Amino acid sequence: MAPLTLTPLPGIPRVQPGDPLATFLLEAVQRASLSLKDGDILVVAQKIVSKAEGRYVHLSTVRPSLQARALARLTGKDPRLVELILQESRRVLRAVPGVLIVEHRLGFVCANAGIDHSNVRGDDAWVLLLPEDPDASAARLRQALEKATGARVGVLIIDSHGRAWRLGTVGVAIGLSGLPGLVDLRGRRDLEGRPLRVTQVAAADELAAAASLIMGQADEGIPAVHVRGFPYPLHSGRLQELLRPEAQDLFRGGWVYGKG
């Protein structure tokens, strides 16, 4: 098996709405003295995808609802921001001072619906939303890269999320194309020859976390990472693979011990 290598791709310009992101990525690959080959993956920070897609909102344009105002009083957040969070969410799961946890309209659970102020140019009233459809965004990037190079590649769009049981943020997949989200190892043998019964690997999330270490979280300026040697066969995956159905979610689905 080829070694897994992750190479940072610095030097990508500050992305503006409508910019040719695939071109920026290819130029960054060339600057790193690489070329795209079959099986390679580009991991891309959500932020530059959202910027290229013009997912900016100025809070002055937002009129908060009564629900948003009530949640703003509870959490201490700007009611206009809370309104945007509600618009991007299916429902609110937790609201306490300083924290608003929601089920995003895409199906995952995160803080503030992924809406962010950091590394957004302009005054503090500008915020950036997640891509409208990250899987579709990844597919468009992959198609453009494959057309330009002739290589069969994967594209993974990642964001930083917190976790319910541990401190700190970690990179997770929010959109993918050309690579698996979940790899099912049930039936394979362990070192003792016993068949695996429940093991499914969140391969896209594992790669997202590795790439996030290279990208950093502050002013590093590395919004993309080239990956070679991914240990699983590439095939068309999607975010939905990684999302636990609510009926199987013991912490969100209302399951109670002793009540069937």
VEXMARMI-870261 format. One record per residue (C-alpha): z, x, y; residue in three letters; residue number from 0. Coordinates in nm, 2 decimals. Layout:
BEGIN
      w      u      v rest  nr
      Z      X      Y  Ala NUM
...
This chain:
BEGIN
      w      u      v rest  nr
   0.00   0.00   0.00  Met   0
  -0.09   0.13   0.34  Ala   1
   0.20   0.20   0.58  Pro   2
   0.28  -0.06   0.84  Leu   3
   0.22   0.08   1.19  Thr   4
   0.29  -0.09   1.52  Leu   5
   0.13   0.07   1.83  Thr   6
   0.22  -0.04   2.18  Pro   7
  -0.07  -0.14   2.41  Leu   8
   0.04  -0.06   2.77  Pro   9
  -0.18  -0.07   3.08  Gly  10
  -0.28  -0.43   3.06  Ile  11
  -0.33  -0.56   3.41  Pro  12
  -0.10  -0.82   3.57  Arg  13
  -0.27  -1.13   3.42  Val  14
  -0.38  -1.41   3.65  Gln  15
  -0.51  -1.76   3.57  Pro  16
  -0.85  -1.75   3.42  Gly  17
  -0.85  -1.38   3.34  Asp  18
  -1.04  -1.26   3.02  Pro  19
  -0.74  -1.19   2.81  Leu  20
  -0.94  -1.09   2.50  Ala  21
  -1.12  -0.83   2.72  Thr  22
  -0.79  -0.69   2.85  Phe  23
  -0.66  -0.66   2.49  Leu  24
  -0.98  -0.48   2.37  Leu  25
  -0.96  -0.23   2.66  Glu  26
  -0.59  -0.17   2.58  Ala  27
  -0.68  -0.10   2.21  Val  28
  -0.94   0.15   2.32  Gln  29
  -0.70   0.32   2.56  Arg  30
  -0.47   0.37   2.26  Ala  31
  -0.75   0.55   2.08  Ser  32
  -0.78   0.27   1.82  Leu  33
  -1.05   0.02   1.72  Ser  34
  -1.00  -0.31   1.55  Leu  35
  -1.05  -0.31   1.17  Lys  36
  -1.04  -0.58   0.91  Asp  37
  -0.68  -0.68   0.85  Gly  38
  -0.54  -0.56   1.19  Asp  39
  -0.32  -0.80   1.39  Ile  40
  -0.26  -0.81   1.76  Leu  41
   0.08  -0.94   1.86  Val  42
   0.07  -1.08   2.21  Val  43
   0.36  -1.18   2.44  Ala  44
   0.36  -1.55   2.53  Gln  45
   0.39  -1.48   2.89  Lys  46
   0.05  -1.32   2.94  Ile  47
  -0.11  -1.61   2.74  Val  48
   0.06  -1.87   2.96  Ser  49
  -0.04  -1.68   3.28  Lys  50
  -0.41  -1.66   3.17  Ala  51
  -0.40  -2.03   3.10  Glu  52
  -0.24  -2.11   3.44  Gly  53
   0.08  -2.26   3.31  Arg  54
   0.25  -2.21   3.64  Tyr  55
   0.45  -2.48   3.81  Val  56
   0.62  -2.47   4.15  His  57
   0.94  -2.65   4.15  Leu  58
   0.86  -2.80   4.49  Ser  59
   0.61  -3.02   4.32  Thr  60
   0.86  -3.17   4.07  Val  61
   1.04  -3.49   4.13  Arg  62
   1.35  -3.51   3.90  Pro  63
   1.44  -3.82   3.71  Ser  64
   1.78  -3.98   3.69  Leu  65
   1.83  -3.82   3.35  Gln  66
   1.73  -3.48   3.49  Ala  67
   1.98  -3.52   3.77  Arg  68
   2.26  -3.61   3.53  Ala  69
   2.18  -3.32   3.30  Leu  70
   2.16  -3.09   3.60  Ala  71
   2.51  -3.18   3.71  Arg  72
   2.64  -3.12   3.36  Leu  73
   2.46  -2.78   3.31  Thr  74
   2.46  -2.65   3.67  Gly  75
   2.08  -2.61   3.66  Lys  76
   1.82  -2.70   3.92  Asp  77
   1.74  -3.07   3.86  Pro  78
   1.37  -2.99   3.91  Arg  79
   1.38  -2.73   3.63  Leu  80
   1.56  -2.98   3.41  Val  81
   1.29  -3.23   3.47  Glu  82
   1.03  -2.99   3.35  Leu  83
   1.24  -2.91   3.05  Ile  84
   1.25  -3.28   2.96  Leu  85
   0.88  -3.31   3.01  Gln  86
   0.82  -3.02   2.76  Glu  87
   1.07  -3.16   2.50  Ser  88
   1.11  -3.43   2.24  Arg  89
   1.48  -3.46   2.29  Arg  90
   1.79  -3.28   2.41  Val  91
   2.02  -3.14   2.14  Leu  92
   2.30  -2.97   2.34  Arg  93
   2.39  -2.97   2.71  Ala  94
   2.69  -2.78   2.83  Val  95
   2.76  -2.58   3.15  Pro  96
   2.49  -2.32   3.17  Gly  97
   2.31  -2.42   2.85  Val  98
   2.04  -2.67   2.77  Leu  99
   1.91  -2.67   2.42  Ile 100
   1.61  -2.89   2.33  Val 101
   1.37  -2.97   2.06  Glu 102
   1.04  -2.85   2.22  His 103
   0.74  -3.08   2.19  Arg 104
   0.59  -2.82   1.96  Leu 105
   0.88  -2.88   1.71  Gly 106
   1.10  -2.57   1.74  Phe 107
   1.45  -2.56   1.89  Val 108
   1.51  -2.34   2.20  Cys 109
   1.68  -2.31   2.53  Ala 110
   1.51  -2.46   2.84  Asn 111
   1.19  -2.55   2.65  Ala 112
   1.09  -2.18   2.68  Gly 113
   1.04  -2.22   3.06  Ile 114
   1.10  -1.89   3.24  Asp 115
   1.14  -1.73   3.58  His 116
   1.13  -1.36   3.47  Ser 117
   0.83  -1.15   3.55  Asn 118
   0.67  -1.44   3.74  Val 119
   0.52  -1.34   4.08  Arg 120
   0.60  -1.53   4.39  Gly 121
   0.92  -1.69   4.51  Asp 122
   1.20  -1.81   4.27  Asp 123
   1.06  -2.16   4.27  Ala 124
   0.77  -2.06   4.05  Trp 125
   0.82  -2.10   3.68  Val 126
   0.60  -2.05   3.37  Leu 127
   0.57  -2.29   3.08  Leu 128
   0.47  -2.21   2.73  Leu 129
   0.10  -2.25   2.63  Pro 130
   0.00  -2.61   2.58  Glu 131
  -0.11  -2.53   2.22  Asp 132
  -0.02  -2.18   2.11  Pro 133
  -0.19  -2.20   1.78  Asp 134
  -0.51  -2.30   1.96  Ala 135
  -0.46  -2.01   2.21  Ser 136
  -0.42  -1.76   1.92  Ala 137
  -0.74  -1.90   1.76  Ala 138
  -0.94  -1.86   2.08  Arg 139
  -0.82  -1.51   2.12  Leu 140
  -0.89  -1.42   1.76  Arg 141
  -1.25  -1.57   1.78  Gln 142
  -1.32  -1.37   2.09  Ala 143
  -1.19  -1.05   1.94  Leu 144
  -1.38  -1.10   1.61  Glu 145
  -1.70  -1.18   1.80  Lys 146
  -1.67  -0.86   2.01  Ala 147
  -1.58  -0.63   1.72  Thr 148
  -1.70  -0.78   1.39  Gly 149
  -1.36  -0.72   1.24  Ala 150
  -1.15  -0.99   1.07  Arg 151
  -0.82  -0.99   1.25  Val 152
  -0.51  -1.20   1.31  Gly 153
  -0.35  -1.29   1.64  Val 154
   0.02  -1.37   1.68  Leu 155
   0.18  -1.51   2.00  Ile 156
   0.55  -1.45   2.03  Ile 157
   0.84  -1.55   2.25  Asp 158
   1.21  -1.45   2.26  Ser 159
   1.45  -1.71   2.13  His 160
   1.83  -1.72   2.08  Gly 161
   1.98  -1.82   1.74  Arg 162
   2.24  -2.07   1.66  Ala 163
   2.47  -1.84   1.47  Trp 164
   2.42  -1.50   1.62  Arg 165
   2.42  -1.35   1.97  Leu 166
   2.12  -1.21   2.14  Gly 167
   1.75  -1.30   2.15  Thr 168
   1.49  -1.20   1.90  Val 169
   1.11  -1.22   1.89  Gly 170
   0.97  -1.52   1.71  Val 171
   0.63  -1.66   1.64  Ala 172
   0.52  -1.96   1.85  Ile 173
   0.14  -1.94   1.77  Gly 174
  -0.07  -1.77   1.51  Leu 175
  -0.42  -1.75   1.38  Ser 176
  -0.57  -1.55   1.10  Gly 177
  -0.24  -1.46   0.94  Leu 178
   0.03  -1.64   0.73  Pro 179
   0.34  -1.79   0.90  Gly 180
   0.53  -1.83   0.57  Leu 181
   0.47  -1.63   0.25  Val 182
   0.59  -1.81  -0.07  Asp 183
   0.73  -1.56  -0.32  Leu 184
   0.87  -1.82  -0.56  Arg 185
   0.78  -1.73  -0.92  Gly 186
   0.75  -1.35  -0.85  Arg 187
   0.98  -1.12  -1.04  Arg 188
   1.26  -0.92  -0.90  Asp 189
   1.35  -0.57  -1.01  Leu 190
   1.54  -0.71  -1.30  Glu 191
   1.25  -0.93  -1.41  Gly 192
   1.41  -1.25  -1.30  Arg 193
   1.18  -1.50  -1.13  Pro 194
   1.25  -1.57  -0.76  Leu 195
   1.34  -1.94  -0.72  Arg 196
   1.38  -2.00  -0.34  Val 197
   1.24  -1.69  -0.16  Thr 198
   0.99  -1.77   0.12  Gln 199
   0.94  -1.50   0.37  Val 200
   0.89  -1.59   0.74  Ala 201
   0.64  -1.31   0.77  Ala 202
   0.51  -1.41   1.11  Ala 203
   0.87  -1.41   1.25  Asp 204
   0.95  -1.08   1.09  Glu 205
   0.64  -0.92   1.25  Leu 206
   0.73  -1.09   1.58  Ala 207
   1.08  -0.94   1.58  Ala 208
   0.94  -0.59   1.50  Ala 209
   0.68  -0.61   1.78  Ala 210
   0.94  -0.75   2.02  Ser 211
   1.14  -0.42   1.98  Leu 212
   0.83  -0.23   2.11  Ile 213
   0.75  -0.48   2.39  Met 214
   1.10  -0.49   2.53  Gly 215
   1.26  -0.76   2.74  Gln 216
   1.26  -0.63   3.10  Ala 217
   1.02  -0.41   3.29  Asp 218
   0.87  -0.22   3.01  Glu 219
   0.52  -0.36   3.08  Gly 220
   0.40  -0.37   2.71  Ile 221
   0.28  -0.73   2.65  Pro 222
   0.08  -0.65   2.33  Ala 223
   0.12  -0.45   2.01  Val 224
  -0.15  -0.35   1.76  His 225
  -0.05  -0.38   1.39  Val 226
  -0.21  -0.22   1.09  Arg 227
  -0.09  -0.24   0.73  Gly 228
   0.06  -0.59   0.73  Phe 229
   0.19  -0.62   0.38  Pro 230
   0.05  -0.97   0.30  Tyr 231
  -0.31  -1.09   0.27  Pro 232
  -0.44  -1.25   0.59  Leu 233
  -0.53  -1.61   0.59  His 234
  -0.53  -1.89   0.83  Ser 235
  -0.17  -1.99   0.92  Gly 236
  -0.01  -2.21   1.18  Arg 237
   0.33  -2.25   1.35  Leu 238
   0.41  -2.57   1.15  Gln 239
   0.47  -2.36   0.84  Glu 240
   0.78  -2.20   0.99  Leu 241
   0.94  -2.52   1.12  Leu 242
   1.20  -2.68   0.88  Arg 243
   1.15  -3.05   0.85  Pro 244
   1.43  -3.25   1.00  Glu 245
   1.51  -3.42   0.67  Ala 246
   1.59  -3.07   0.53  Gln 247
   1.78  -2.96   0.83  Asp 248
   2.15  -2.97   0.75  Leu 249
   2.25  -2.90   1.11  Phe 250
   2.02  -3.13   1.31  Arg 251
   1.94  -3.41   1.07  Gly 252
   2.28  -3.58   1.06  Gly 253
   2.36  -3.49   0.70  Trp 254
   2.73  -3.54   0.62  Val 255
   2.91  -3.41   0.31  Tyr 256
   3.00  -3.69   0.08  Gly 257
   2.77  -3.94   0.24  Lys 258
   2.45  -3.92   0.03  Gly 259
